[in-house]
Amino acid sequence: MAFQTITVDIEDHVALIKLNRPDALNALNTELLGELCTALEAADENDKVRCVVLAGSDKAFAAGADIKEMSEKSFVEVFEENLFASTNDRITAIRKPIIAAVSGYALGGGCELAMMCDFIIAADNAKFGQPEINLGVIAGMGGSQRLTRFVGKSKSMDMNLTGRFMDAEEAERAGLVSRVVPAKKLMEEAMAAAQKVAEKSQLSVLAVKESVNRSYELTLNEGMLFERRVFHSMFATEDQKEGMAAFLEKREAQFRDR
Ligand code: CO8
């Protein structure tokens, strides 16, 4: 597939998708979001891909939705086209894990896109923010919802009301990112993390993603029940037999996704 605003490389079962609008700091316009969703869906369908890494450039993961493209739209237009709804739906429907590798700015829609991934590895130069308030709007794809679940009400209010940026260290402290690495090592670390995921049984990987995401939607008791039932169901797989046998025989497991 030929893309104009992203690049896609598949190597060793990992699809590396890079946002590629350098002149606009990877601002998320309609074309880029369409191509991104198409590439993610293709990776989800592709048996060779077991994990996805989503990255931007050194300077910007993404500086937000494309302000130039949005600025002249009316309420009726954005309401009728239900702006950003299909992006949210298409990305959250991806079943394989997506790791966000964030260097530089992840602002507005860029921060929201990173939060739609399954975990975020940040370079030490990363800056996160929801500065939509400076544009006379509010976040539109999770900045008031997902960010609040990540960092709690007080910090989310602070970010959304003042529009200030959070650096990588604060983002790790607040639970927004899973780890911070030196900027020069970001892609190496993200690809290594993806490689680790790719080595597991794909059945367990899909089950983990489903189960962790359920924790946002269910009560604790219902979530515990969901997790327990998924855990029980893993005993129907050959990979459970192989994984446990390999442990007992002190050897590496050979998972076959069966
Ligand atoms: N949209 C369009 N173009 C942008 C954007 C953007 N969000 N951000 C940067 N650019 C462009 C600039 O216009 C500039 O283009 P040009 O050279 O043609 O003038 C180029 O990228 C470089 O930017 P700067 O010259 O501003 O670079 P600086 O290093 O001086 O500043 C900043 C970098 C701080 C990142 C600055 O560019 C900035 O503040 N950008 C806007 C950040 C922002 O407000 N983001 C929120 C956008 S609204 C939003 O995301 C709503 C979310 C709704 C859901 C989205 C779902 C995907």
Boltz pocket constraint, residues with backbone or C-beta under 6 A from the ligand:
constraints:
  - pocket:
      binder: B
      contacts: [[A, 22], [A, 23], [A, 24], [A, 25], [A, 27], [A, 28], [A, 33], [A, 63], [A, 64], [A, 65], [A, 66], [A, 67], [A, 68], [A, 84], [A, 87], [A, 105], [A, 107], [A, 108], [A, 109], [A, 110], [A, 112], [A, 113], [A, 131], [A, 132], [A, 135], [A, 138], [A, 139], [A, 140], [A, 141]]
      max_distance: 6.0
